[in-house]
C-alpha cells in the first residue's frame, strides 16, 4: 500500500466530508448551552449596554431539557426515513452525485438554522429533520465506494481513515464553537460550517469518480492494482433483494446489535458531554468546549489506529478475519461500558472525570473496524442496502437514547447520570454477547451472485 496513492487521497476527502457532516450535526450540543442559558426578557430598562450587545450576538431561548433532547434527536428522524432507500440506490446510481448533492443540501440548511430559531422552535426541528435526510444519504451511500476502490487487505485502514472523520468533527466543532460563541455569537457557528460544507461539496464533484478506472488523475499502475482485486465484483445495476433471507440472517443481526449499542452510547456522549461537564465541573463555555472536545480527539486517534491494527493482524495471519472482528467488537463495546461505570464511582476529582470520559468515548472507536467492514465481508453484493439498513438501526438507537436522556435529566436530576451510564453499559454488554455467538466473516449463501431470491 502506498500512502501517497489516490485511494488514500479519496479516503482523506471522505474524511473531510464526514468531519463537516458531524460538525453540522452536533454543533448544537454546545451552542445549546449558550442558547438557553438564561430566560430573562431582552431589553429591560436596567440592562447594561454590554448585555444588550450580547443579547443581539447570542439570542437566548427558553427551551426545557426535554425539548432540547427532541432538538438533538430530530436530526435522526430524517436519517431514519431515507437511509435504507439511499443505501439501495447507491448500488444502482452514481455515488458521486448522491454524496455531493446531499452534502450541499445539508450545508445549505445549516445556513438557515439561526433564522429558523428566531421564527420558532418547530422550524428548527423541521430544518434538523431535513438535514438528517441529507446527512443520512451521505453516510449510507459512501460505504459502497470501497467495493470498487479498496483492495481487501486495505479495507480496514481506508475505511477507518474515512469514518474517523465522524470522530474528528466533534473535536474541531467543540474546540471552535466556544470561541466563536464568545467572540462572534452562536449563529456564526452555523454560518461557518454551512459555508465550508458548500465549498467541500463542489470540491467533491471535481475530485471523485465512481469507478477508479475512469479517473483521469490516477496512474495506470494504481488502476490496475485496484481493479485486479475486483474482477468478481457485481457490475449489474439491477438486482433483486433477498429480504426474507436478510431478515433471518443472524450474522447480519449481530452487526445490527453492535451498531445499536455503538450509536446508543456515542449519541449520548456526543450530545450530552457539554451538559455533563457543565453540571459536574461548572466551567465556562470556552473551557467546556475544550474539555468536551478532548474525548473526540482521542476517539479519532483510536479509530485510525484500529484500522491499522486490524489490517496488520490480517496481513500477518495472526488471527482469522472473524476473530479480528470479534476482538475489536469486544474492545469497542466492553471498554466503554467499563469506563462509564468508572466515571460514576472513580471520578471524584476533576482529572479523574476527564480521563474516564476520554476513555469511554475513545475506546468505542474500535468497533468501526467491525461494523462497517463486516457487511462487505458477509454480503458485498448488497452492502449499500445493508449499510443503509444498519444505519437505520443505529439511528433509531440515537433517537431513543438522546430523547430518553433528556427526559431522565428533566425528571430525575439527582440520580440521572447513574441511570444513563448504567444503561449504556448494559446495552454494550448485550451487543458483545450476541456478536460473539452469531457473527460470521464469509459471504453468506443468500448474498452470493448466483442467487436471485425475490419476495
C-alpha positions in Angstrom: 0.0 0.0 0.0 1.2 3.5 -0.9 0.0 6.3 1.4 0.6 8.7 -1.5 -1.8 6.9 -3.8 -5.1 8.3 -5.0 -7.2 5.8 -3.0 -5.7 7.2 0.2 -6.4 10.7 -1.0 -10.0 9.6 -1.6 -10.2 8.3 2.0 -9.0 11.7 3.2 -11.6 13.5 1.0 -14.3 11.3 2.6 -12.7 12.0 5.9 -13.2 15.8 5.3 -16.9 15.2 4.2 -17.6 13.3 7.4 -15.9 15.9 9.5 -18.3 18.5 8.1 -21.3 16.3 8.4 -20.6 15.5 12.0 -19.8 19.1 12.8 -23.1 20.3 11.4 -24.9 17.6 13.2 -23.6 18.2 16.7 -22.5 21.8 16.9 -25.9 22.5 18.5 -24.9 20.4 21.6 -22.5 23.2 22.7 -24.4 26.2 21.2 -27.4 25.0 23.2 -25.5 25.9 26.4 -25.5 29.5 25.2 -28.9 29.5 23.5 -30.8 28.5 26.7 -28.5 29.7 29.5 -31.0 32.3 30.8 -34.7 33.1 30.4 -34.9 36.8 31.3 -36.7 39.1 28.8 -34.4 41.1 26.5 -34.2 44.8 26.6 -35.2 45.6 30.2 -34.6 49.2 31.4 -31.8 48.2 33.8 -30.0 46.0 31.2 -26.4 47.2 30.6 -25.1 48.1 27.1 -22.8 45.0 27.2 -25.7 42.7 28.0 -27.8 44.2 25.2 -24.9 43.6 22.7 -24.6 40.1 23.9 -28.3 39.5 23.5 -28.0 40.6 19.9 -24.9 38.5 19.3 -26.2 35.4 21.2 -30.0 35.3 21.1 -31.4 33.3 24.0 -34.5 31.0 24.1 -36.4 29.3 26.9 -36.3 25.6 25.9 -36.7 22.9 28.6 -34.3 20.0 28.9 -36.8 17.5 27.4 -37.4 19.8 24.4 -33.6 20.2 23.9 -33.5 16.4 23.7 -36.0 16.5 20.9 -33.9 19.0 19.1 -30.8 16.9 19.5 -32.6 13.8 18.2 -34.6 15.4 15.5 -31.7 15.2 13.0 -32.0 11.4 13.3 -35.7 11.5 12.3 -34.8 12.4 8.7 -31.9 9.9 8.7 -34.1 7.0 9.6 -36.6 7.9 6.8 -34.1 7.8 3.9 -31.1 5.7 4.9 -32.4 2.4 3.6 -33.5 3.9 0.2 -30.2 5.7 0.0 -28.2 2.6 0.6 -30.2 0.7 -2.0 -30.0 3.5 -4.6 -26.2 3.8 -4.0 -25.8 0.4 -5.6 -27.6 1.5 -8.7 -27.0 5.2 -9.3 -23.9 7.5 -9.1 -22.5 7.7 -5.6 -20.6 10.9 -6.8 -23.9 12.7 -7.4 -25.6 11.3 -4.3 -22.9 12.3 -1.9 -22.0 15.6 -3.4 -25.6 16.9 -3.8 -26.8 15.8 -0.3 -23.7 17.3 1.3 -24.5 20.6 -0.4 -28.2 20.4 0.8 -27.2 19.7 4.4 -24.8 22.6 4.3 -27.4 24.9 2.8 -29.9 24.1 5.5 -27.2 24.7 8.2 -27.0 28.3 7.0 -30.7 28.8 7.7 -30.9 27.3 11.3 -30.3 30.6 13.1 -33.1 32.2 11.2 -35.3 29.2 12.0 -34.6 29.6 15.7 -35.9 33.2 15.5 -39.1 32.0 13.8 -39.8 29.3 16.3 -38.6 26.0 17.7 -40.8 24.0 15.4 -39.0 25.3 12.4 -35.7 24.3 14.0 -36.9 20.7 14.3 -38.1 20.8 10.6 -34.7 22.0 9.5 -32.9 19.4 11.5 -35.1 16.6 10.1 -34.4 17.8 6.5 -30.7 18.0 7.4 -30.9 14.4 8.7 -32.3 13.2 5.4 -29.3 14.7 3.5 -26.7 13.5 6.1 -28.2 10.0 6.2 -27.8 9.8 2.4 -24.1 10.8 2.7 -23.4 8.3 5.4 -25.3 5.4 3.7 -24.0 5.9 0.2 -20.3 6.4 0.9 -19.7 2.8 2.0 -20.4 1.5 -1.5 -17.3 3.4 -2.7 -14.9 0.9 -1.1 -16.3 -2.0 -3.1 -14.5 -0.7 -6.2 -11.8 1.5 -4.5 -10.4 -0.7 -1.7 -8.3 -3.8 -2.1 -9.3 -6.4 0.5 -6.2 -6.1 2.7 -6.6 -2.3 2.8 -10.3 -2.1 3.7 -9.7 -1.7 7.4 -7.3 1.3 7.1 -9.1 3.0 4.2 -12.5 2.7 6.0 -11.1 3.8 9.4 -9.5 6.9 7.8 -12.7 8.0 6.2 -15.0 7.0 9.1 -12.7 8.6 11.6 -13.9 12.0 10.3 -17.1 11.3 12.3 -14.8 11.5 15.4 -12.7 14.4 14.4 -15.7 16.5 13.5 -16.9 16.9 17.1 -13.4 17.7 18.3 -13.0 20.6 15.8 -16.5 21.8 16.4 -16.3 21.8 20.2 -12.9 23.5 20.1 -14.0 26.2 17.8 -17.6 26.7 18.9 -16.8 28.0 22.4 -14.6 30.7 20.9 -17.0 31.6 18.1 -19.9 31.9 20.5 -18.0 34.2 22.8 -16.4 36.4 20.1 -18.9 36.3 17.2 -22.1 34.7 18.6 -23.5 31.3 18.2 -25.3 31.9 14.8 -21.8 32.3 13.2 -21.1 28.6 14.1 -23.9 27.6 11.7 -22.9 30.1 9.0 -19.2 29.0 9.0 -20.0 25.3 8.9 -22.6 25.7 6.2 -20.2 27.7 4.0 -17.4 25.2 4.5 -19.8 22.3 3.6 -21.0 24.0 0.4 -17.3 24.6 -0.7 -16.4 21.0 0.1 -19.3 19.6 -1.9 -18.1 21.4 -5.0 -14.6 20.0 -4.5 -16.1 16.5 -4.2 -17.7 16.8 -7.7 -14.3 17.8 -9.2 -12.1 15.1 -7.5 -14.2 12.0 -7.1 -15.2 9.4 -9.8 -17.4 6.4 -9.2 -15.0 3.9 -10.8 -11.2 4.1 -10.4 -10.6 3.1 -14.0 -12.4 6.3 -15.2 -10.3 8.7 -13.1 -8.1 10.9 -15.2 -5.6 11.7 -12.5 -4.7 8.2 -11.3 -1.7 6.3 -12.5 -2.3 3.3 -14.7 -0.4 1.0 -12.3 -2.7 2.0 -9.4 -5.8 1.5 -11.5 -4.6 -2.0 -12.5 -3.7 -2.8 -8.9 -7.2 -1.8 -7.5 -9.2 -3.4 -10.3 -7.3 -6.7 -10.2 -8.9 -7.4 -6.8 -12.4 -6.8 -8.0 -12.8 -9.0 -11.1 -15.6 -10.9 -9.4 -17.5 -7.9 -8.2 -21.0 -7.5 -9.3 -21.3 -5.0 -12.1 -25.1 -5.2 -12.8 -27.0 -2.1 -12.0 -30.2 -4.2 -11.4 -30.5 -6.9 -8.8 -33.2 -8.4 -6.6 -33.1 -8.1 -2.8 -33.4 -11.3 -0.8 -35.3 -9.5 2.0 -36.6 -12.6 3.7 -33.1 -14.2 3.9 -31.6 -11.0 5.2 -34.2 -10.7 8.0 -33.4 -14.3 9.0 -29.6 -13.8 8.9 -28.2 -13.9 12.4 -24.7 -12.7 11.3 -26.5 -9.5 9.9 -28.4 -9.0 13.2 -25.2 -9.4 15.1 -23.8 -6.4 13.2 -27.1 -4.6 13.9 -27.0 -5.2 17.6 -23.4 -3.9 17.9 -24.4 -0.8 15.8 -27.4 -0.2 18.0 -25.1 -0.3 21.1 -22.5 1.9 19.4 -24.9 4.6 18.4 -26.7 4.5 21.8 -23.5 5.3 23.7 -21.9 7.6 21.1 -25.0 9.7 20.7 -25.3 10.4 24.4 -21.6 11.2 24.6 -21.8 13.3 21.5 -24.7 15.5 22.5 -24.6 15.4 26.3 -20.9 15.7 27.1 -21.1 19.5 27.4 -24.2 19.2 29.6 -22.4 16.6 31.8 -19.3 18.7 32.2 -21.4 21.8 32.9 -23.3 20.0 35.7 -20.3 18.3 37.2 -17.4 20.6 36.8 -19.1 24.1 36.4 -16.7 25.6 33.9 -17.2 28.4 31.4 -18.2 28.0 27.8 -14.6 28.1 26.4 -13.4 25.5 29.0 -16.4 23.4 28.4 -15.8 23.3 24.6 -12.2 22.3 25.2 -12.9 19.6 27.7 -15.9 18.3 25.6 -13.6 18.1 22.6 -10.8 16.0 24.1 -12.7 12.7 24.1 -13.4 13.1 20.4 -9.8 13.8 19.6 -8.7 10.6 21.2 -11.6 8.7 19.5 -10.3 10.0 16.2 -6.8 8.7 17.0 -8.0 5.4 18.3 -10.2 4.9 15.2 -7.3 5.4 12.8 -5.1 3.1 14.9 -7.8 0.4 15.0 -7.8 0.2 11.2 -4.1 -0.1 11.0 -4.0 -2.7 13.7 -6.8 -4.8 12.1 -5.1 -4.8 8.7 -1.8 -5.6 10.3 -3.2 -8.6 12.1 -4.9 -9.7 8.9 -1.9 -9.3 6.6 0.3 -11.3 9.0 -2.3 -14.0 9.5 -2.0 -13.6 13.3 -5.8 -14.0 13.6 -8.6 -15.1 11.3 -10.9 -12.4 9.9 -13.7 -13.4 12.2 -11.5 -13.4 15.3 -10.3 -9.9 14.3 -13.8 -8.6 14.0 -14.8 -10.2 17.4 -11.7 -8.8 19.1 -12.4 -5.2 18.1 -16.1 -5.5 19.0 -15.1 -6.6 22.5 -12.6 -3.8 22.8 -15.1 -1.2 21.3 -18.1 -2.1 23.5 -16.8 -3.6 26.7 -14.1 -1.0 27.4 -16.6 2.0 27.1 -19.0 0.1 29.4 -16.2 -0.3 32.0 -15.2 3.3 31.8 -18.8 4.5 32.1 -19.1 2.7 35.4 -15.7 4.1 36.4 -17.0 7.6 35.5 -19.7 7.1 38.2 -17.6 5.6 41.0 -13.9 6.5 40.5 -14.1 10.1 39.1 -14.3 12.2 42.3 -11.6 14.5 41.0 -11.5 16.9 38.1 -8.8 15.0 36.2 -10.4 11.6 37.0 -13.7 12.7 35.4 -11.9 13.9 32.3 -9.7 10.8 31.9 -12.6 8.4 32.2 -14.8 10.5 29.9 -12.0 10.4 27.3 -11.5 6.7 27.6 -15.3 5.9 27.5 -15.5 7.9 24.2 -12.2 6.9 22.6 -12.3 3.2 23.0 -15.7 3.0 21.3 -13.9 3.7 18.0 -12.5 0.2 17.9 -16.0 -1.0 16.8 -15.7 0.9 13.5 -13.3 -1.7 12.1 -16.0 -4.3 12.5 -19.5 -2.8 12.0 -18.5 -1.0 8.7 -16.3 -3.7 7.1 -18.2 -6.8 8.2 -21.1 -6.1 5.8 -18.6 -6.0 2.9 -17.5 -9.5 4.0 -20.8 -11.2 4.5 -22.7 -9.6 1.6 -20.6 -7.4 -0.8 -23.3 -7.6 -3.4 -25.8 -5.8 -1.2 -23.5 -3.8 1.1 -25.1 -0.5 0.1 -28.6 -1.6 1.0 -27.4 -3.3 4.2 -25.3 -0.3 5.3 -28.5 1.8 5.0 -30.4 -0.8 7.0 -27.8 -1.0 9.7 -27.5 2.8 9.9 -31.3 3.0 10.4 -30.9 0.6 13.4 -28.2 2.9 14.7 -30.2 6.0 14.0 -33.2 4.6 16.0 -30.8 4.0 18.8 -29.7 7.6 18.6 -33.2 8.9 18.6 -34.2 6.8 21.6 -31.1 7.5 23.6 -30.9 11.2 23.1 -34.6 11.7 23.8 -34.7 9.4 26.8 -31.6 11.1 28.2 -33.3 14.4 28.0 -36.4 13.0 29.8 -34.2 11.4 32.5 -32.3 14.7 33.1 -35.5 16.7 33.3 -37.3 14.3 35.7 -34.6 13.0 37.9 -31.6 15.4 38.2 -30.2 13.7 41.3 -29.5 10.1 40.0 -29.9 10.8 36.3 -26.3 10.2 35.3 -26.2 6.9 37.1 -29.2 5.6 35.2 -27.8 6.9 31.9 -24.3 5.4 32.2 -25.5 2.0 33.6 -28.0 1.8 30.7 -25.1 2.3 28.3 -23.0 -0.4 29.9 -25.9 -2.9 29.9 -26.7 -2.4 26.2 -23.0 -2.7 25.2 -22.6 -6.0 27.0 -25.7 -7.4 25.3 -24.3 -6.4 21.9 -21.0 -8.1 22.6 -22.6 -11.4 23.7 -24.8 -11.5 20.6 -22.0 -10.8 18.2 -19.6 -13.4 19.8 -22.3 -16.1 19.3 -23.6 -15.3 15.8 -21.0 -13.3 13.9 -19.6 -14.5 10.6 -17.0 -13.1 8.2 -17.6 -15.0 5.0 -20.1 -14.4 2.2 -23.5 -15.8 3.2 -25.4 -18.1 0.8 -28.2 -15.5 0.2 -25.6 -12.9 -0.8 -23.9 -14.9 -3.5 -24.3 -13.7 -7.0 -25.9 -16.8 -8.4 -28.9 -16.4 -6.0 -31.9 -14.4 -7.1 -34.4 -14.6 -4.3 -37.5 -12.4 -4.7 -40.3 -11.6 -2.3 
